[in-house]
Amino acid sequence: MQKKNYSYIGIAFIILVFGIIFIPRIVDKISKGETVEKDRMNIVGKERNTKLLYLKIDDKARSVPEFLFTNQDNLEISNLDFRGKVTVMEFFFTTCPTICPVMNNNMRLLDDEFHERDDFAIGSFTIDPEKDTPKVLKEYAERYGVKSLNWHFLTGDLKKLHELSNKGFNIFTGINPEVAGGFEHQGFFALIDKNGFIRSRKDNHGNPKVYYQGTDPKEIEMLKEDIKNLLDEEQ
C-alpha cells in the first residue's frame, strides 16, 4: 500500500509540474490567436496541395482545341500562345446586358490578383464578332481597366468561335433574337493548366467540377485557390 501511495504522489507531482509550465503558455497562445492562426494556415496549405483533376472524355484528358483569332491589339493569337501559362477562358460579348458585366468584373479580380505573373493569362472569346471588332474589344478592355498584357480579348469567324465554345469546351453559346442582347450563353470560366489541359477541383461526389460559375463570388474564390495550385504545380 505504501508503494502505491508513492506512485500516486509521483503522478500528481508530474501533473502539477506540467500545469505550472505548459498551461500558461497554451493560454497565452490562445489569447494571442496564435494557435488558431497556425491551424488555419495548415488547413489552407492542405487545400492548396490538393491535386486538381483532369477533365477526361473516353478516359483521355481533354485539352483546349487548336484556334487562331485576333485580339484587341490586332495581333493573331492561337492556343499555343497560352502554353506555359495557367489560363482562365470565357465566352462573352461586349453588348451583353445580363451576365457578362458580372463575369468580367469577376475576371478583373483575377487580373488584379495575378497580372504581374508572366505565367498567368486570360482568354475572353466574343460570341458576337460582327460587332466586337478589335477596336471595340480594345475600348472594352480599357473600360474594365485591364492590367495584364496576357489578357486577350479575341474575335474572328462567327462559326469558328461558336464551334470552339459548343464543341471544344461544351460551353453552350447560341444566337437567339428573342433574348436580351440576341445571344444565349453560359457564364462559365474554364481553368487551363500550362500544358493546355482543362483542370478542375472535385465536387461533393468526387467528380470533376468541370467549370466555375463566373457570376458566383464563392466560385471565384475557389478559382483563385485553384489557379495558385496550378501555378505551383510541377509540369
C-alpha positions, 0 to 999 in steps of 0.5 A: 500500500505504501508503494502505491501511495508513492506512485500516486504522489509521483503522478500528481507531482508530474501533473502539477509540474506540467500545469505550472509550465505548459498551461500558461503558455497554451493560454497565452497562445490562445489569447494571442490567436496564435494557435488558431492562426497556425491551424488555419494556415495548415488547413489552407496549405492542405487545400492548396496541395490538393491535386486538381483533376483532369477533365477526361472524355473516353478516359483521355484528358481533354485539352483546349482545341487548336484556334487562331483569332485576333485580339484587341491589339490586332495581333493573331493569337492561337492556343499555343500562345497560352502554353506555359501559362495557367489560363482562365477562358470565357465566352462573352460579348461586349453588348451583353446586358445580363451576365457578362458585366458580372463575369468580367468584373469577376475576371478583373479580380483575377487580373488584379490578383495575378497580372504581374505573373508572366505565367498567368493569362486570360482568354475572353472569346466574343460570341458576337464578332460582327460587332466586337471588332478589335477596336471595340474589344480594345475600348472594352478592355480599357473600360474594365481597366485591364492590367495584364498584357496576357489578357486577350480579348479575341474575335474572328469567324462567327462559326469558328468561335461558336464551334470552339465554345459548343464543341471544344469546351461544351460551353453552350453559346447560341444566337437567339433574337428573342433574348436580351442582347440576341445571344444565349450563353453560359457564364462559365470560366474554364481553368487551363493548366500550362500544358493546355489541359482543362483542370478542375477541383472535385465536387461533393461526389468526387467528380470533376467540377468541370467549370466555375460559375463566373457570376458566383463570388464563392466560385471565384474564390475557389478559382483563385485557390485553384489557379495558385495550385496550378501555378505551383504545380510541377509540369 
